[in-house]
Amino acid sequence: MIIAELQGKIPSKLEDKEDILTSNVFSFFKYSNRLLLKEYLRELGLDVSFNDAKDAEFQFWINYDDGTEPDLVVLCGMFYILFEAKLYSDFAPKKGTVDSQIRREINMGKMAAKNNDKEFVYVAITAEYYKEESKYSKYESQEHKFIWTNWQHVAKFLEVKLAIGDTLKDDDFASDLYSLLVKKRLRSYSGLEELINPIYINCPEIVFYNLETSKFKGEYTGYIESLKGFPKIESYLKFYTRSFFENLPSKPTNHIQKIFYHGN
């Protein structure tokens, strides 16, 4: 699917579907070396071992008893991690007696996590550039862990891994996924302070002409002598000479014409 999108073989109405993006991104973490999953989860603040990541179970679009369908659940180590992904759409708000999408997924996810004897974690992944506190703070609780992240974080994660050659023999997979995120404009500006492998230029302390160490000590002759052999530029011949104005018609005008814009 990634190659098809990169080659423009996906209908435009499907390119912006968050389900396809979710499948592409998290299929990478499922099928690539699981050490990458471990490190990505660590960046989200979830400390898991390599063995935990290796044995992690991915459940895409499972159905809870109330009809709620989260995009992805990852059972990894002690964590039951529910991912809800958005691209250009937003989370469904509360409507009447029906709770908001996030609240319903939290309630059902906590029950499922308890049944699996795991700690519940909710991860909202969007295309927003920053976390809007007023939007998400109401879902944070001491009873569970709420994490907001974005697709740009995934792009940055892949960019760093590719730059340092640490994709663990999954270079092609990582490179294609990164290219897809760039194509979708899901790469954020990371600033000059985070340049990878910065180039330091060793400049000499003295960059001016050193008279004492120079092998050639000639006298500067200036531009006049140096440019003597080039043709001269003739002076500009002005058209407004006295004779030009003398030949102009001297017919008087009977009225003054307005030359400025009147506004009508």
Secondary structure, DSSP 8 states (H G I E B T S, - for coil): -HHHHHTT-S-HHHHT-HHHHHHHHHHHHHHS-HHHHHHHHHHTT----HHHHHT-EEEES---TTS---SEEEEETTEEEEEEE-SSS-----BTTB--HHHHHHHHHHHHHHHTT-EEEEEEEES-SS--HHHHGGG-BTTBEEEEEEHHHHHHHHHHHHHTT-STT-HHHHHHHHHHHHHTT------GGG-SS-------S--S--TTT-S------HHHHHTTTS--------S--HHHHHTS-----SS----S----
